[in-house]
Amino acid sequence: MNTVFPSGNEIARKWYILDAENAVLGRLATKAATLLMGKHKPTYTPFLDTGDHVVVINAKKVKLTGRKEEQKLYRTHSGYPGGLKEVQARKMRSTRPERMLELAIAGMLPKSKLGKHMVKKLKVYSGDRHPHQAQKPEALPAS
């Protein structure tokens, strides 16, 4: 018995839109990562990108539970001595709210070339407007 794998032209990619307003960050990121990987499809294959495109709107209105607004830190390092930068979640939300969701979703994807390819299908916007109306995205509940 042979196993059938989907090829590049057989993979049908849909567009989904997730509204982050009043959605918990981690739960929304899990839903988006599942859609990007294609785990919701019967043709899911771990070593192929069978996922769909995901548009997330209202990123600035996403909720953090507990005291994460004050305690959660986003760290980056330049590679030079003393090059560590730490930003609180509150400041990240005010300056770059899209980045909070992008980091959360990217952390749930494979850490490989395949994962980097999946991240390219993610579009995050801080407001409720997006330029992807022509793709006719299907609205999904965030939770």
Secondary structure, DSSP 8 states (H G I E B T S, - for coil): -------TTT----EEEEE-TT-BHHHHHHHHHHHHHTTTSTT--TTS----EEEEE-GGG-B--TTHHHH-EEEEE-SSTT-EEEEEHHHHHHH-HHHHHHHHHHTTS-SSHHHHHHHTTEEE-SSS--S-GGG--EEE---
